Amino acid sequence: MEGGCSSDGLLELKPEAKKVVEEKPKVVVIMGPTGSGKSKLAIDLAAHFPIEIINADSMQVYRGLDVLTNKVPLHEQKGVPHHLLGTVNPNVGFTAKAFRDSAIPLINDILSRNCVPVIVGGTNYYIQALVSPFLLDDTAGDMDESCLNHLPGDEQTALVSEFDQDRFDSSYENLKDIDPVAAKRVHPNNHRKINQYLNLYARSGILPSKLYQGKAAENWGRTDNCRFSCCFICIDATLPVLDQYVGERVDCMIDAGLLGEVYEIYSPNSDYTRGLRQAIGVREFEEFLGFDIMEANKDEVNHKITMNTIMMKILHSSDDNQLKFLLTEAIEKVKANTRRLVRRQKRRLTRLQTLFGWNMHYVDATASISGRSEESWAVDVVEPAVKIVRSFLSNGRGSVPLGFYGNGTEVQRNLWTQYICKACGDRVLRGAYEWEQHKQGRGHRKRISRLKKSQAQGFFSSDSGTEATFLTVD
């Protein structure tokens, strides 16, 4: 390697040598909330570039539930190679570390074929695992891998229904007793993470907060030491449009056989925190499937009518019986939980951009989704994405300056601070960024205005006109 020594004795590379050292393999990452069209865009890009797709959806990696998890059917893949799509045992946990360890060899193989690796998925913590220097550290392999996908920035796919709230409230209190530091970091409604923390402590005796100190918490989300040069494309659309679309998509899934899939995977007293059963659309049907549907419809079963057909018959029955009520309620829960997931994904993407400085290239799919317009999709989504990727591949633009806002101001991150908004019913917000976003929300401002009018002056601080309880960890 060409170079010389500087005055302080350190090796100083010539500009040509520096260029070689800094050159990193290029990877395109397509992100966005569920229903925005990530997989469709990736396949469309194959008409312009030699690409192969690596799936980064935490439920689509598993075998089974193809309709429910919205896997791209083979005939719609248009010959584009897809990796990590329906390949993992549905009964095992596939952590962020497992994704990282699987994706890196695939990326290297794709690059060796002179193709462009395109990572596609809404599971942001998978993508963080791929680009974060913490998970690239060899010492990460010595940690309990079931915990690695629950660091800050974790994207929770499984949602817990409201009827479990009392049980999980007690779990949160238990975590507060065992490890108050970890309890202040996790949201009280993040039931899955709470259980993971409790299970970790039960198995190892290690306090969860001890695992997530120092470099682990410091580096999660940063990509300045990433082994790849990444171009992040984020497909977005307005919430009203996405809300309507995901609701209609659930209805289409029902027509395509979702109920039969869920019946096949159903098992009483299942573990909904591991494997494919975490998927939205499984847990919600538990109460309905708890009835002996086969016995209640034994005549149809004897005639070898499929269970999906039987459940569709129940759904469209003119009788307002209990089975129909439970089935209809379960479907509405799937829609509601999917809409909540959309909001959480959008918040996570905003955090990655503003908190960690990811250079997101946004394309707006609102018009094409609302109008079901292929022409709008081509003009508003595909064309801008092609320009972004072409520029990235030709001159490297799209690499990410990490740890900074767009104006170059370093981000001061404090994810260990909780804010409790009394005005909004003791709503818990984690970190200064989430608190600032909450203060700007219309609902919060309306409540503050009403409280001011009622002269509840004790709720407000003198400097900001809002009230919050700050729980800072020493």
Secondary structure, DSSP 8 states (H G I E B T S, - for coil): --EEE-TTS-EEE-HHHHHHHH---EEEEEE--TTS-HHHHHHHHTTTS-EEEEE--TTTTBSS-TTTTT---GGGSTT--EESSS-B-TTS---HHHHHHHHHHHHHHHHHTT-EEEEE-S-HHHHHHHH-HHHHSGGGGGS-GGGGGGSTT--------GGGHHHHHHHHHHHHHH-HHHHHHS-TT-HHHHHHHHHHHHHH---HHHHTSTHHHHHTT--TT-SSEEEEEEEE--HHHHHHHHHHHHHHHHHHTHHHHHHHH--TT--TTSGGGGSTTTGGGHHHHTS-HHHHTHHHHHTT--HHHHHHHHHT-SS--HHHHHHHHHHHHHHHHHHHHHHHHHHHHHHHHHTT---EEEEE-HHHHHHT-HHHIIIIIIHHHHHHHHHHHHH-TT---TTB-TTS-B----TTEEEEEGGGTSEEEEHHHHHHHHHTSHHHHHHHHHHHHTT-GGG--TTTS---EEEE--
